[in-house]
Amino acid sequence: MVLEFGDGYRLRRANSADHAAFNLVCLRTGDSGKDATAREDDPDLLGLIYATPYQVLAPDFAFAVEGPEGVSGYVLGTPDSATFYQRYQREWLTPLATRVRDPGGDESRWRGSDWARRAIHHPEIVYPPVLQAYPAHGHIDLLEAARGRGIGRAALEHLMGRLRDAGAPGMHLQVSPKNRNALRFYEKLGFGEVRGSELPRHTVFMARSL
Ligand SMILES: CC(C)(COP(=O)(O)OP(=O)(O)OC[C@H]1O[C@@H](n2cnc3c(N)ncnc32)[C@H](O)[C@@H]1OP(=O)(O)O)[C@@H](O)C(=O)NCCC(=O)NCCS
C-alpha cells in the first residue's frame, strides 16, 4: 500500500527498519509539536514511549511518511485501546523499564529525560468510560518540511479508514493544550474536545466518531 502526495512525499506501511527514524521524528516534534532535542538527554525515550511500540504492537495501523530526505513523519494507531494498553504495559513498558532507571517521584530533582524515565516506570494510561465511545486512538507527527501540504489530513484520514474497517466506532487523540496548531488541525479533521472529571487537566482529549 502506497499513497503518493507529490514532491517526493508518500505514505507507506511502516516496518521495524523505521524505528530509529520514528524515534527521531518523535524527538523533533516532542515539545508540544516543537523540537524537544535541547530538553532531552536520551534522544530515543520519547519515541520508545509514543511511537515505536505502535509499529510493534499494532503494525497494521502503522504508516510512515517518506519524503525526499527519508522518513519525515508517521501516523500510528490502534482500533482497540483497552487491549493495546494491556499489551503495551506487559510486552513493551515492563521490559523497557528493566533498561531504564527510575528517577523517583520528586519532580524537583528530575533533569533531562527523567520525566520520560519516570513515565516508563509509572505510566499514566488514560482510558476512562468517557473515552470508551471512541475506542481507537492514535498519534501523528510530521517534520517541519512535510507540514502544510495536506499530508497530515490525507495520512490521518487513511488511518481513520483502516480503524473504521477494523470495527472501531470512534477515535480519540491526546494533545498538549500548548499545541494550538495541532488542536486547530484536529478540529478541521472533525475532532472535538471530550471533557470529564476522570480526564487529567494537563492534556486535551479530542475525539470523533468514525
Ligand atoms: C499537526 C500536523 C500533523 C498537521 O499536519 P499538516 O500536514 O501540517 O496539515 P495539513 O496540511 O494536512 O492540513 C489539514 C487541514 O488542517 C488545517 N490546519 C493545519 N494546521 C493548522 C493550523 N495551525 N491552524 C489552522 N488550520 C490548520 C489546514 O488548513 C487544512 O485544512 P483543509 O484541509 O480544510 O484545507 C503537523 O503540522 C505536525 O506534525 N505538527 C508537529 C507535530 C504535532 O504537533 N503533532 C500532533 C501532536 S498531538
Ligand as a Chemical Component Dictionary entry (heavy atoms), coordinates in Angstrom:
data_LIG
# 
_chem_comp.id                   LIG 
_chem_comp.type                 NON-POLYMER 
_chem_comp.pdbx_formal_charge   0 
_chem_comp.three_letter_code    LIG 
# 
loop_
_chem_comp_atom.comp_id 
_chem_comp_atom.atom_id 
_chem_comp_atom.alt_atom_id 
_chem_comp_atom.type_symbol 
_chem_comp_atom.charge 
_chem_comp_atom.model_Cartn_x 
_chem_comp_atom.model_Cartn_y 
_chem_comp_atom.model_Cartn_z 
_chem_comp_atom.pdbx_ordinal 
LIG C1  C1  C 0 -0.357 18.818 13.199 1  
LIG C2  C2  C 0 0.131  18.220 11.883 2  
LIG C3  C3  C 0 0.036  16.695 11.951 3  
LIG C4  C4  C 0 -0.775 18.735 10.746 4  
LIG O1  O1  O 0 -0.343 18.146 9.524  5  
LIG P1  P1  P 0 -0.197 19.048 8.222  6  
LIG O2  O2  O 0 0.217  18.166 7.106  7  
LIG O3  O3  O 0 0.660  20.208 8.541  8  
LIG O4  O4  O 0 -1.703 19.526 7.984  9  
LIG P2  P2  P 0 -2.457 19.626 6.575  10 
LIG O5  O5  O 0 -1.619 20.420 5.642  11 
LIG O6  O6  O 0 -2.862 18.273 6.114  12 
LIG O7  O7  O 0 -3.747 20.450 6.983  13 
LIG C5  C5  C 0 -5.027 19.822 7.106  14 
LIG C6  C6  C 0 -6.057 20.883 7.430  15 
LIG O8  O8  O 0 -5.779 21.423 8.739  16 
LIG C7  C7  C 0 -5.629 22.821 8.641  17 
LIG N1  N1  N 0 -4.563 23.229 9.559  18 
LIG C8  C8  C 0 -3.362 22.642 9.725  19 
LIG N2  N2  N 0 -2.641 23.319 10.662 20 
LIG C9  C9  C 0 -3.438 24.357 11.028 21 
LIG C10 C10 C 0 -3.265 25.441 11.944 22 
LIG N3  N3  N 0 -2.153 25.614 12.627 23 
LIG N4  N4  N 0 -4.284 26.333 12.104 24 
LIG C11 C11 C 0 -5.449 26.210 11.387 25 
LIG N5  N5  N 0 -5.658 25.174 10.497 26 
LIG C12 C12 C 0 -4.661 24.295 10.334 27 
LIG C13 C13 C 0 -5.225 23.100 7.213  28 
LIG O9  O9  O 0 -5.582 24.429 6.825  29 
LIG C14 C14 C 0 -6.004 22.052 6.475  30 
LIG O10 O10 O 0 -7.337 22.457 6.261  31 
LIG P3  P3  P 0 -8.155 21.932 4.954  32 
LIG O11 O11 O 0 -7.736 20.503 4.717  33 
LIG O12 O12 O 0 -9.580 22.051 5.352  34 
LIG O13 O13 O 0 -7.723 22.828 3.852  35 
LIG C15 C15 C 0 1.594  18.636 11.550 36 
LIG O14 O14 O 0 1.626  20.028 11.392 37 
LIG C16 C16 C 0 2.593  18.212 12.607 38 
LIG O15 O15 O 0 3.043  17.091 12.587 39 
LIG N6  N6  N 0 2.986  19.126 13.540 40 
LIG C17 C17 C 0 4.025  18.861 14.510 41 
LIG C18 C18 C 0 3.762  17.657 15.391 42 
LIG C19 C19 C 0 2.445  17.736 16.112 43 
LIG O16 O16 O 0 2.067  18.769 16.650 44 
LIG N7  N7  N 0 1.739  16.590 16.121 45 
LIG C20 C20 C 0 0.485  16.446 16.828 46 
LIG C21 C21 C 0 0.780  16.061 18.234 47 
LIG S1  S1  S 0 -0.702 15.812 19.165 48 
# 
loop_
_chem_comp_bond.comp_id 
_chem_comp_bond.atom_id_1 
_chem_comp_bond.atom_id_2 
_chem_comp_bond.value_order 
_chem_comp_bond.pdbx_ordinal 
LIG C1  C2  SING 1  
LIG C2  C3  SING 2  
LIG C2  C4  SING 3  
LIG C2  C15 SING 4  
LIG C4  O1  SING 5  
LIG O1  P1  SING 6  
LIG P1  O2  DOUB 7  
LIG P1  O3  SING 8  
LIG P1  O4  SING 9  
LIG O4  P2  SING 10 
LIG P2  O5  DOUB 11 
LIG P2  O6  SING 12 
LIG P2  O7  SING 13 
LIG O7  C5  SING 14 
LIG C5  C6  SING 15 
LIG C6  O8  SING 16 
LIG C6  C14 SING 17 
LIG O8  C7  SING 18 
LIG C7  N1  SING 19 
LIG C7  C13 SING 20 
LIG N1  C8  SING 21 
LIG N1  C12 SING 22 
LIG C8  N2  DOUB 23 
LIG N2  C9  SING 24 
LIG C9  C10 SING 25 
LIG C9  C12 DOUB 26 
LIG C10 N3  SING 27 
LIG C10 N4  DOUB 28 
LIG N4  C11 SING 29 
LIG C11 N5  DOUB 30 
LIG N5  C12 SING 31 
LIG C13 O9  SING 32 
LIG C13 C14 SING 33 
LIG C14 O10 SING 34 
LIG O10 P3  SING 35 
LIG P3  O11 DOUB 36 
LIG P3  O12 SING 37 
LIG P3  O13 SING 38 
LIG C15 O14 SING 39 
LIG C15 C16 SING 40 
LIG C16 O15 DOUB 41 
LIG C16 N6  SING 42 
LIG N6  C17 SING 43 
LIG C17 C18 SING 44 
LIG C18 C19 SING 45 
LIG C19 O16 DOUB 46 
LIG C19 N7  SING 47 
LIG N7  C20 SING 48 
LIG C20 C21 SING 49 
LIG C21 S1  SING 50 
# 
